[in-house]
Amino acid sequence: MTVVGAREGVVAADWRTAVRRSAAVLVELGAAGEGYPDACVAVVEDNGPYIILTKGLALVHARPEDGGLDVGVAVTRLAAPVEFGHPDNDPVDLLLAFCTPGQDAHVGTLGTLARALSSGLADRLRTAPDGDALSVTLHDALKEALPDD
C-alpha cells in the first residue's frame, strides 16, 4: 500500500527549497529517511532539471538507497511557481515527490505515476479546492492507475 500525502500553498523562494519541502512530506509520513530531501536536490544538481516532466510539473525523487523506507507519493502545490532552469516547462507550480524502498518498487511506482499523469492527474491536482482534496485526488488517481493483476 502506498503512503500518500499532500501540502498546498507551500512557499518556496527557489527550486531547491521547493524540492526539499515536497520531499519533506515523505519524511513526515515516515516513507523516507531524514536525508531524502537533500538527496532529491542532489539529483537535480547532478543531472539538471530532467525531473520537470511537463509544463509546471516536477517529479521529485532520489534513488531508493538514498532514504526510501516505504512506497510513498506526495503532492505539493506551491503558493507561487519557481524556476528550475528547464528550457520548455518552467515555471513549476506542482511537485509530485515519491520514494520507494527498492528498485522494483521504484520502477512500478514510476509506471503508476505515468499512467495517472497521462489520465489527467496534474489538472485534477491543480483544481483540487484544498489540501484534503489534494490528498484524496492523489490517492484515488494512484488507485485507478494501478495495473490490473
For each residue, the residues with C-beta under 8 A, 3 or more apart:
1: 71
2: 71 72 73 109 142
3: 26 29 30 31 70 71 72 73
4: 29 72 73 74 135 138 139 142
5: 25 26 28 29 72 73 74 75 135
6: 25 74 75 76 77 131 132 134 135 138
7: 10 21 22 25 74 75 76 77 131 134
8: 76 77 128 130 131 134
9: 77 78 79 131
10: 7 18 21 22 76 77 78 79
11: 78 79 80
12: 15 17 18 21 78 79 80 82
13: 17 82
14: 17 18 82 83
15: 12 18 19 44 49 82 83 84 85 92
16: 19 20 41 44
17: 12 13 14 20 21 82
18: 10 12 14 15 21 22 58 76 78 82 92 95
19: 15 16 22 23 37 40 41 44 58 60 95 97
20: 16 17 23 24 37 38 40 41
21: 7 10 12 17 18 24 25 37 76
22: 7 10 18 19 25 40 58 60 74 76 95 96 97
23: 19 20 26 27 32 36 37 39 40 60 62 74 97 99
24: 20 21 27 28 37
25: 5 6 7 21 22 28 29 74 76 97
26: 3 5 23 29 31 32 36 72 74 97 98 99
27: 23 24 30 31 32 33 34 36 37
28: 5 24 25
29: 3 4 5 25 26 32 72 74
30: 3 27 69 70
31: 3 26 27 68 69 70 71 72 99
32: 23 26 27 29 36 37 67 68 69 70 72 99
33: 27 36 67 68 69
34: 27 67
35: 38 39 66 67
36: 23 26 27 32 33 39 40 62 66 67 68 99
37: 19 20 21 23 24 27 32 40 41
38: 20 35 41 42
39: 23 35 36 42 43 62 63 66 67
40: 19 20 22 23 36 37 43 44 60 61 62 97
41: 16 19 20 37 38 44 45
42: 38 39 45 46 62
43: 39 40 46 47 51 61 62
44: 15 16 19 40 41 47 48 49 51 84
45: 41 42
46: 42 43
47: 43 44 50
48: 44 85
49: 15 44 52 58 84 85 86 90
50: 47
51: 43 44 58 59 60 61 84
52: 49 57 58 84 86 89 90 92
53: 57 58 59 89 117
54: 57 89 117 122
55: 88 89
56: 81 89 91 92 93 94 122
57: 52 53 54 89 92 94 95 96 117 122
58: 18 19 22 49 51 52 53 84 92 94 95 96
59: 51 53 95 96 98 113
60: 19 22 23 40 51 95 96 97 98
61: 40 43 51 97 98 99 106
62: 23 36 39 40 42 43 66 67 68 99
63: 39 66 68 106
64: 68 99 100 101 102 103 105 106
65: 68
66: 35 36 39 62 63
67: 32 33 34 35 36 39 62 99
68: 31 32 33 36 62 63 64 65 71 72 99 100 101 102 105 106
69: 30 31 32 33 99 101
70: 3 30 31 32 99 100 101
71: 1 2 3 31 68 98 99 100 101 105 109
72: 2 3 4 5 26 29 31 32 68 97 98 99 100
73: 2 3 4 5 96 97 98 109 113 138 142
74: 4 5 6 7 22 23 25 26 29 96 97 98 138
75: 5 6 7 94 95 96 97 125 134 135 138
76: 6 7 8 10 18 21 22 25 94 95 97
77: 6 7 8 9 10 93 94 125 126 128 134
78: 9 10 11 12 18 81 82 92 93 94 95
79: 9 10 11 12
80: 11 12 93
81: 56 78 90 91 92 93
82: 12 13 14 15 17 18 78 91 92
83: 14 15 90 91 92
84: 15 44 49 51 52 58 90 91 92
85: 15 48 49 90
86: 49 52 89 90 92
87: 90
88: 55
89: 52 53 54 55 56 57 86 92
90: 49 52 81 83 84 85 86 87
91: 56 81 82 83 84
92: 15 18 52 56 57 58 78 81 82 83 84 86 89 95
93: 56 77 78 80 81 126
94: 56 57 58 75 76 77 78 122 125 126
95: 18 19 22 57 58 59 60 75 76 78 92
96: 22 57 58 59 60 73 74 75 113
97: 19 22 23 25 26 40 60 61 72 73 74 75 76
98: 26 59 60 61 71 72 73 74 109 110 113
99: 23 26 31 32 36 61 62 64 67 68 69 70 71 72
100: 64 68 70 71 72 103 105 106 108 109
101: 64 68 69 70 71 105
102: 64 68 105 106
103: 64 100 106 107
104: 107 108
105: 64 68 71 100 101 102 108 109
106: 61 63 64 68 100 102 103 109 110
107: 103 104 110 111
108: 100 104 105 111 112
109: 2 71 73 98 100 105 106 112 113
110: 98 106 107 113 114
111: 107 108 114 115 147
112: 108 109 115 116 142 145 146 147
113: 59 73 96 98 109 110 116 117 121 142 145
114: 110 111 117 118
115: 111 112 118 119 145 147
116: 112 113 119 121 141 142 144 145
117: 53 54 57 113 114 120 121 122
118: 114 115
119: 115 116 141 144 145
120: 117 123 124
121: 113 116 117 124 125 137 138 141 145
122: 54 56 57 94 117 125 126
123: 120 126 127
124: 120 121 127 128 137 141
125: 75 77 94 121 122 128 134 137 138
126: 77 93 94 122 123
127: 123 124
128: 8 77 124 125 133 134 136 137
129: 133
130: 8 133 134
131: 6 7 8 9 134 135
132: 6 135 136
133: 128 129 130 136 137
134: 6 7 8 75 77 125 128 130 131 137 138
135: 4 5 6 75 131 132 138 139
136: 128 132 133 139 140
137: 121 124 125 128 133 134 140 141
138: 4 6 73 74 75 121 125 134 135 141 142
139: 4 135 136 142 143
140: 136 137 143 144
141: 116 119 121 124 137 138 144 145
142: 2 4 73 112 113 116 138 139 145 146
143: 139 140 146
144: 116 119 140 141
145: 112 113 115 116 119 121 141 142
146: 112 142 143
147: 111 112 115
148:
149:
